[in-house]
């Protein structure tokens, strides 16, 4: 009987989430081996297994994180969220001053701490902290204001902006435009799910569309570029990435070489690919931002489609968890995690095939990098926690989804 109590929640483990993540991790290790084996860095190509084992250690750390987090009750997450968010802001603020200058010189972004051979990117973990904080803010507000009006919705937007703007400002100070877009995607997803009236949502979306169209217009003109650079929104290397997006083959030996070679590598894979560990097209930074080019070249259209299908299954299973939980706090956390992973997948693959500008965003569970992998694994742990504690809900997070909405 005691043994039964210990394992009473085993049937609540969502293997529909675990399986696609596991398969993506296997694809990641195989792709990383190929990328390192054919790297122009002699130290990496001479011993690719060293990099694979290092990434494998991060997978183990991530699995441990998942196992721990999925058992943390929602009430504890509720209580810890403000402290996690505050600590994240402090670490992000320290990064503005104590960033790694070598990595900053090579990437153009001041977003890495370095401790000897060990590096960490705090913004990746800050994504989870901001998701939890926005979920707490929205849940508290909805619990306090049962009757929704334009005034209460405006107050909620103010609270959400108060939690988001400090993070955005710190990311902009680090000159990490790609990561800023991820935070905006997270904010947008939770914003749309928060129950705010469409009388506000529609004008806000229209405003962003106008701003986006205006920005594109400015980017396409010399005077507009000068204006964007003067106000600090864009830098020269970002303009080069946009030029590479507009015409990937305009400077193959220079600024657009990474995107152009990625497109050529993926195209050369054909329907079924060239086979494992074959690389006829060298793509810079292939182990990280351009890892999808390895998949396309080695495994072709079929292999690439399989990987994309795994992401679709993962997103679908996470959405199902949202519908199955009766915990509003969890629902907003899941929304933020789904938006984070979905934006990463869409942007990374889109950049690899020339559909979107390259922003340096890694491919979840596949690209090399411990910080990004750990952030995604923590997100999966939170998703699994929703199933594991399917009926639990802290007192503060009274369900408000049935409130009257205009």
C-alpha positions as a printed Julia matrix, in Angstrom:
406×3 Matrix{Float64}:
   0.0    0.0     0.0
   2.84   2.36    0.85
   4.48   1.7    -2.49
   1.26   2.54   -4.24
   1.12   5.91   -2.49
   4.67   6.74   -3.47
   3.95   6.16   -7.14
   0.35   7.36   -7.15
   1.12  10.06   -9.76
   3.06   7.89  -12.22
   0.03   7.76  -14.5
   0.05  11.57  -14.52
   3.45  11.75  -16.24
   2.81  13.03  -19.77
   4.87  10.77  -22.0
   3.37  12.54  -25.01
   5.56  15.52  -24.05
   8.59  13.48  -23.02
   8.86  11.39  -26.21
   9.26  14.21  -28.78
  11.72  15.98  -26.47
  13.74  12.76  -26.14
  13.82  12.27  -29.93
  14.8   15.91  -30.51
  17.67  15.47  -28.05
  18.9   12.43  -29.98
  18.72  14.4   -33.22
  20.63  17.18  -31.47
  23.51  14.92  -30.4
  23.8   13.37  -33.87
  23.68  16.77  -35.61
  26.18  18.27  -33.19
  28.63  15.43  -33.89
  28.44  16.12  -37.63
  28.81  19.89  -37.15
  31.87  19.49  -34.93
  33.44  16.74  -37.07
  33.42  19.04  -40.11
  34.24  22.22  -38.2
  37.08  24.47  -39.4
  38.15  24.66  -35.77
  40.89  22.01  -35.6
  40.39  21.38  -31.88
  36.69  20.61  -32.44
  37.11  18.53  -35.61
  39.95  16.48  -34.1
  37.77  15.35  -31.19
  34.07  15.96  -31.91
  33.02  13.53  -29.16
  34.37  15.95  -26.58
  31.78  18.55  -27.6
  29.08  15.89  -27.82
  29.85  14.64  -24.33
  29.83  18.18  -22.99
  26.39  18.7   -24.49
  25.37  15.31  -23.11
  26.23  16.51  -19.62
  23.88  19.46  -20.14
  21.17  17.0   -21.21
  21.68  15.1   -17.96
  21.5   18.34  -15.97
  18.33  19.23  -17.86
  16.75  15.84  -17.13
  17.52  16.25  -13.44
  15.95  19.72  -13.56
  12.82  18.28  -15.2
  12.54  15.53  -12.58
  12.81  18.04   -9.73
  10.62  20.81  -11.14
   7.74  18.53  -12.14
   7.37  17.57   -8.47
   7.27  21.14   -7.16
   3.72  22.04   -6.2
   2.06  25.06   -7.76
   1.71  26.8    -4.4
   5.49  26.68   -3.95
   6.03  28.01   -7.49
   3.57  30.79   -6.7
   5.54  31.81   -3.6
   8.97  31.55   -5.24
   8.12  33.43   -8.45
   8.79  37.03   -7.21
  12.16  35.97   -5.77
  13.18  34.11   -8.94
  12.18  37.11  -11.06
  14.02  39.57   -8.79
  17.17  37.45   -8.78
  17.01  37.23  -12.56
  16.87  41.01  -12.88
  19.89  41.39  -10.59
  21.92  38.91  -12.64
  20.87  40.57  -15.89
  21.9   43.96  -14.5
  25.31  42.61  -13.48
  25.79  41.32  -17.01
  25.67  44.87  -18.4
  28.97  45.53  -16.63
  30.64  42.11  -16.29
  30.03  40.57  -19.71
  32.64  38.52  -21.56
  34.41  40.94  -23.93
  35.77  38.19  -26.2
  32.32  36.73  -26.9
  30.89  40.24  -27.25
  33.49  41.08  -29.9
  32.65  37.96  -31.93
  28.84  38.06  -31.61
  28.1   41.78  -31.22
  26.06  41.1   -28.07
  27.07  41.54  -24.44
  25.0   38.68  -23.12
  27.47  36.14  -21.72
  29.16  35.59  -18.38
  32.44  33.72  -18.51
  34.01  31.73  -15.64
  37.15  30.24  -17.11
  36.03  27.65  -19.68
  32.46  27.85  -18.41
  30.03  30.33  -20.0
  26.39  31.1   -19.24
  23.75  33.26  -20.92
  21.45  34.62  -18.16
  18.81  35.88  -20.61
  17.91  32.27  -21.45
  16.97  31.5   -17.84
  15.36  34.94  -17.48
  12.8   33.84  -20.06
  11.41  31.32  -17.58
  11.49  33.86  -14.74
   9.53  36.41  -16.8
   6.99  33.79  -17.88
   6.34  32.88  -14.26
   6.13  36.52  -13.2
   3.67  37.44  -15.95
   1.58  34.38  -15.07
   1.5   35.46  -11.43
   0.62  39.07  -12.3
  -2.25  38.09  -14.61
  -3.63  35.45  -12.23
  -3.57  37.82   -9.25
  -5.24  40.57  -11.25
  -7.97  38.29  -12.58
  -8.62  37.03   -9.07
  -9.02  40.6    -7.77
 -11.2   41.91  -10.58
 -14.06  39.55  -11.28
 -15.92  42.06  -13.44
 -13.83  43.03  -16.47
 -13.96  46.61  -17.75
 -11.72  48.67  -20.01
 -10.3   50.33  -16.89
  -9.37  47.03  -15.22
  -7.94  45.72  -18.49
  -5.84  48.87  -18.8
  -4.6   48.31  -15.25
  -3.64  44.74  -16.13
  -1.69  45.92  -19.18
   0.16  48.38  -16.94
   1.07  45.61  -14.52
   2.28  43.36  -17.33
   4.39  46.15  -18.79
   5.87  46.84  -15.36
   7.08  43.24  -15.26
   8.29  43.21  -18.86
   9.94  46.58  -19.5
  12.85  46.12  -17.03
  13.76  42.89  -18.8
  13.48  44.46  -22.26
  15.64  47.41  -21.22
  18.35  45.14  -19.82
  18.32  43.01  -22.98
  18.61  46.13  -25.15
  21.59  47.25  -23.06
  23.17  43.9   -23.9
  22.5   44.62  -27.61
  20.75  41.28  -28.04
  17.95  42.03  -30.5
  17.05  38.38  -31.14
  16.5   37.6   -27.46
  14.42  40.75  -27.1
  12.08  39.41  -29.79
  11.63  36.22  -27.77
  10.61  38.22  -24.69
   8.15  40.2   -26.8
   6.68  36.95  -28.16
   6.24  35.66  -24.61
   4.55  38.89  -23.57
   2.31  38.8   -26.65
   1.15  35.24  -26.02
   0.22  35.82  -22.38
  -1.32  39.19  -23.3
  -3.67  37.55  -25.81
  -4.63  34.78  -23.34
  -5.19  37.07  -20.34
  -8.8   37.87  -21.15
  -8.2   41.49  -22.11
 -11.05  42.93  -24.17
 -10.74  42.8   -27.94
 -11.57  46.51  -27.88
  -8.02  46.9   -26.59
  -6.38  43.91  -28.27
  -7.3   44.9   -31.84
  -5.9   48.48  -31.61
  -2.75  47.16  -29.94
  -2.19  44.59  -32.71
  -2.88  47.26  -35.34
  -0.34  49.56  -33.66
   2.34  46.86  -33.73
   1.59  46.14  -37.39
   2.01  49.83  -38.23
   5.23  50.05  -36.21
   6.55  46.89  -37.87
   5.7   48.15  -41.35
   7.27  51.51  -40.57
  10.43  49.85  -39.28
  10.72  47.74  -42.43
  10.31  50.88  -44.53
  13.05  52.65  -42.56
  15.37  49.65  -42.87
  15.0   49.68  -46.64
  16.1   53.33  -46.97
  19.48  54.89  -46.23
  17.96  57.77  -44.28
  15.8   55.39  -42.28
  18.79  53.25  -41.39
  20.69  56.27  -40.18
  17.71  57.22  -38.0
  17.38  53.73  -36.5
  21.1   53.59  -35.8
  21.12  57.04  -34.18
  18.32  56.15  -31.75
  20.1   52.89  -30.86
  17.52  50.38  -32.13
  19.82  48.86  -34.75
  23.55  48.5   -35.24
  25.64  47.91  -38.33
  25.86  44.12  -37.91
  22.06  43.91  -37.62
  21.68  45.81  -40.89
  24.06  43.32  -42.5
  21.86  40.47  -41.29
  18.81  42.16  -42.79
  20.67  42.63  -46.1
  21.58  38.94  -46.01
  17.9   38.12  -45.52
  16.78  40.31  -48.41
  19.46  38.92  -50.73
  21.28  35.91  -49.25
  23.64  35.62  -52.22
  24.75  39.25  -52.53
  27.99  38.68  -50.57
  28.64  34.96  -50.21
  32.23  35.48  -49.09
  31.22  38.13  -46.58
  28.19  39.15  -44.53
  25.62  36.94  -46.28
  27.83  33.85  -46.49
  26.3   32.13  -43.46
  22.72  32.27  -44.74
  23.66  31.55  -48.36
  25.69  28.47  -47.44
  22.95  27.24  -45.14
  20.43  27.44  -47.99
  22.85  25.62  -50.3
  23.53  22.91  -47.72
  19.82  22.29  -47.08
  19.04  22.33  -50.81
  21.86  19.91  -51.58
  20.32  17.36  -49.21
  17.49  16.71  -51.65
  14.65  14.42  -50.64
  16.48  11.89  -48.45
  19.79  13.61  -47.67
  23.39  12.64  -48.29
  23.66  10.34  -45.31
  24.95  10.69  -41.78
  28.19  12.65  -41.27
  28.42  13.99  -44.82
  29.14  17.69  -45.25
  30.07  19.15  -48.63
  29.03  22.72  -47.78
  30.74  24.49  -44.89
  28.35  26.64  -42.83
  29.82  28.87  -40.06
  28.49  28.41  -36.5
  26.8   25.24  -37.67
  26.73  23.67  -34.23
  24.51  26.43  -32.83
  22.42  28.86  -34.89
  22.72  26.91  -38.14
  22.21  23.37  -36.84
  19.16  22.88  -39.04
  21.44  23.01  -42.1
  23.1   19.81  -40.81
  19.72  18.11  -40.6
  18.76  19.28  -44.09
  22.02  18.21  -45.7
  22.36  14.84  -43.94
  18.72  13.75  -43.79
  17.1   15.76  -46.58
  13.52  16.93  -46.86
  12.21  13.79  -45.16
  14.46  14.18  -42.11
  13.78  17.91  -41.86
  10.04  17.3   -42.04
  10.33  14.67  -39.31
  12.06  17.16  -37.0
   9.43  19.82  -37.68
   6.71  17.22  -37.04
   8.27  16.45  -33.66
   8.0   20.12  -32.75
   4.37  20.19  -33.86
   3.61  17.15  -31.7
   5.37  18.75  -28.73
   3.46  22.03  -29.12
   0.18  20.14  -29.54
   0.77  18.1   -26.4
   1.61  21.23  -24.42
  -1.56  22.92  -25.64
  -3.52  19.86  -24.52
  -2.04  20.25  -21.04
  -3.34  23.85  -20.99
  -6.87  22.64  -21.68
  -6.66  19.79  -19.17
  -5.42  21.78  -16.17
  -7.8   23.6   -13.84
  -5.04  25.87  -12.57
  -5.06  29.36  -14.08
  -1.51  30.13  -12.92
  -0.28  27.01  -14.71
  -2.24  27.91  -17.85
  -0.42  31.23  -18.27
   2.94  29.59  -17.54
   2.22  27.02  -20.26
   1.21  29.8   -22.67
   4.52  31.57  -22.15
   6.55  28.38  -22.57
   4.67  27.44  -25.75
   5.31  30.9   -27.21
   8.99  30.74  -26.25
   9.6   27.36  -27.9
   7.37  28.11  -30.91
   9.13  31.41  -31.62
  12.56  29.77  -31.31
  11.61  27.03  -33.77
   9.95  29.37  -36.26
  12.76  31.94  -36.2
  15.68  29.48  -36.26
  14.37  27.31  -39.1
  13.09  30.38  -40.94
  16.56  31.96  -40.76
  18.27  28.75  -41.91
  16.17  28.59  -45.08
  16.28  32.35  -45.75
  12.66  32.99  -44.85
  13.5   35.24  -41.87
  16.49  37.38  -40.86
  19.2   35.64  -38.85
  18.97  36.68  -35.19
  21.19  34.13  -33.45
  18.33  32.23  -31.82
  19.12  28.52  -31.16
  16.93  25.58  -32.16
  15.32  24.13  -28.98
  16.8   20.84  -27.68
  19.06  20.53  -30.75
  21.48  23.48  -30.92
  24.66  23.41  -28.86
  24.49  25.49  -25.68
  23.81  24.71  -22.05
  21.92  27.86  -21.05
  19.33  27.55  -23.8
  18.92  23.81  -23.28
  18.48  24.2   -19.52
  15.89  26.94  -20.03
  13.89  24.72  -22.38
  14.18  21.75  -20.04
  12.92  23.85  -17.12
  10.0   24.84  -19.3
   9.26  21.17  -20.02
   9.5   20.44  -16.29
   6.86  23.09  -15.6
   4.61  21.64  -18.32
   4.97  18.14  -16.86
   4.23  19.54  -13.4
   0.81  20.62  -14.63
  -0.08  17.03  -15.46
   1.62  15.66  -12.37
  -0.4   17.96  -10.1
  -3.47  17.99  -12.32
  -6.03  18.99   -9.7
  -3.91  21.19   -7.46
  -4.32  24.96   -7.34
  -3.08  27.48   -4.75
  -5.7   29.5    -2.93
  -4.63  32.72   -4.62
  -5.12  31.35   -8.13
  -8.89  30.99   -8.16
 -10.05  30.08  -11.61
 -11.32  33.14  -13.44
 -11.75  31.83  -16.94
 -15.52  31.8   -16.52
 -15.79  35.48  -15.79
 -18.0   37.5   -18.04
 -16.15  38.97  -20.98
 -17.3   41.57  -23.37
